[in-house]
Amino acid sequence: MDVTAKPSGADCRSVSEILSRVGDKWTIQVVVVLRMGSRRFNGLKRDVNGISQQMLTRTLKTLERDGMVERAVLPSTPPQVEYTLTPLGYSLSETVHQLANWAVAHRQDIEDNRFRYDARQA
């Protein structure tokens, strides 16, 4: 899609669907953890605070389907599975990292604005 051209309805729907998927709470947290290096399932579950086993499984399958995470079965007994960001997933992690830096840099401004807004509404 040419970002300078007026987007079509189909373009907007597909971009919205992708942003909804990659911007959800669990996807972002899984990508942030995997940015630090490959993890096995239980390591991810420990590192992603509050995620259920079912939600982690669903999130990993979605990320794998979208080509952002690679699942590798390690040759061991019993077999172990490891998850790693692909180059596409790593590029998403860079964007998430920039967004997190922005949030940290502007956290106090946002809190101050909320306080002023709430005071005016009272």
LUMVOZA-107931 format. One line per 3 residues: number of its first residue (from 1); their letters; for each residue x, y, z of C-alpha. Coordinates in steps of 0.5 Angstrom, whole numbers, always signed. Example, Ala and Ser with C-alpha at 12.3 -4.5 7.8 and 13.67 -1.06 7.14 Angstrom:
! residues 2
1 = AS = +25/-9/+16 | +27/-2/+14
END
This chain:
! residues 122
1 = MDV = +0/+0/+0 | +3/+7/-2 | +2/+11/+5
4 = TAK = +2/+17/+1 | -4/+15/-3 | -11/+16/-1
7 = PSG = -12/+9/+3 | -18/+4/+0 | -23/+1/+5
10 = ADC = -20/-5/+4 | -13/-2/+6 | -16/+1/+12
13 = RSV = -19/-6/+14 | -13/-10/+13 | -8/-5/+17
16 = SEI = -13/-4/+23 | -14/-12/+23 | -6/-12/+23
19 = LSR = -5/-6/+28 | -11/-9/+33 | -7/-16/+33
22 = VGD = +0/-13/+34 | -2/-8/+39 | -6/-12/+44
25 = KWT = -3/-13/+51 | +0/-20/+50 | +3/-20/+44
28 = IQV = +7/-13/+46 | +9/-17/+52 | +11/-23/+49
31 = VVV = +15/-19/+43 | +19/-15/+49 | +21/-21/+52
34 = LRM = +23/-25/+46 | +27/-19/+44 | +32/-21/+50
37 = GSR = +33/-27/+46 | +30/-34/+45 | +25/-37/+50
40 = RFN = +22/-44/+52 | +15/-44/+53 | +15/-44/+61
43 = GLK = +20/-39/+61 | +16/-34/+57 | +10/-36/+61
46 = RDV = +14/-34/+67 | +17/-27/+64 | +10/-25/+61
49 = NGI = +7/-23/+68 | -1/-25/+69 | -1/-29/+62
52 = SQQ = -5/-36/+62 | -2/-42/+59 | -8/-42/+54
55 = MLT = -7/-34/+52 | +0/-35/+51 | -1/-41/+47
58 = RTL = -6/-37/+43 | -1/-31/+42 | +5/-35/+40
61 = KTL = +1/-39/+35 | -2/-32/+32 | +5/-29/+32
64 = ERD = +8/-36/+28 | +2/-35/+23 | +4/-28/+22
67 = GMV = +11/-30/+21 | +14/-26/+27 | +16/-32/+31
70 = ERA = +19/-38/+30 | +18/-44/+33 | +24/-49/+34
73 = VLP = +23/-56/+37 | +30/-58/+40 | +33/-65/+39
76 = STP = +33/-67/+46 | +29/-72/+51 | +24/-70/+52
79 = PQV = +23/-66/+46 | +23/-58/+48 | +21/-52/+44
82 = EYT = +24/-46/+43 | +21/-39/+41 | +25/-34/+37
85 = LTP = +23/-27/+34 | +24/-27/+26 | +27/-21/+23
88 = LGY = +20/-19/+22 | +18/-20/+29 | +25/-16/+31
91 = SLS = +23/-10/+27 | +16/-10/+31 | +20/-10/+37
94 = ETV = +24/-4/+35 | +18/+0/+34 | +15/-3/+41
97 = HQL = +21/-1/+44 | +21/+6/+41 | +13/+7/+43
100 = ANW = +15/+5/+50 | +21/+10/+51 | +16/+15/+49
103 = AVA = +11/+13/+54 | +17/+13/+59 | +19/+20/+57
106 = HRQ = +12/+23/+57 | +9/+19/+63 | +9/+25/+68
109 = DIE = +6/+30/+62 | +0/+25/+61 | -1/+24/+69
112 = DNR = -1/+32/+70 | -6/+33/+64 | -10/+28/+67
115 = FRY = -10/+31/+74 | -12/+38/+70 | -17/+35/+66
118 = DAR = -20/+31/+72 | -20/+37/+76 | -24/+41/+71
121 = QA = -29/+36/+70 | -30/+36/+78
END
